[in-house]
Amino acid sequence: MNNAGISGSSVGDPDGLEGWHRIIAINQTSVFLGTKFAAEQMAKTGGGSIVNISSIVEFVGSTSWPYPASASFFLATDGSGALSAWLARAKSAAVRQGAAAVIVQ
């Protein structure tokens, strides 16, 4: 289970450069790194499943519910979902080619 995230309300100015970098680092880069290192370990031990959790904002967007999403939060959430979807396809192809069964969801 890979779940880490902060909202725009967690940083002083989510649309400023510092807030942007903090939200992207926690909400998107952490998903990439967690998935990367977990997959490497799972491949060594015969496989496993990685479940990445994001926010519903990825699917419905947000201007008011439950709070207005900053651009960085929306991008990080959407990017984490896109990364998970891409990895699910890439890992599926690797499994078909005989690699260890690492499933990303």
C-alpha angles and dihedrals in degrees: 000000000000112000126152130136149138130202129231088259088065094070130056097243112008091188094051120091095254092050090045092054094045094050094045091047095051101034101037113014091048090055090051094047095042091050093044096052095040091050091050092053093043091051089055093050100043104274142291143178131283118199115193115199121203134160133288085238086080089067106030105026120220138239095152113355118117087340133329108284117227118231091251093052092048093047094046092049093047092044092051090053092047091049091051092049092048092048091048089057094041094048091046089056090049091051090052088054092054103264122139114289105258110162120197119196 
